[in-house]
């Protein structure tokens, strides 16, 4: 197992079709890869915690600068 850290207590907007929001939400990173997204802090085991309270976190969002067209439902 590599270095694991967790961003905890953030407002996590999941990149699923429903745009699920976990508040509070927690994201576990291992060696620069997301390995877990959860709403239960008791589910995570890491050596480093980063408090993300009152911050919005988008796990899996890669390109934040691209020009995007609106999606019509």
Helices and strands as residue ranges (DSSP letters): E 4-13, E 21-30, E 33-38, G 41-43, E 48-51, E 56-57
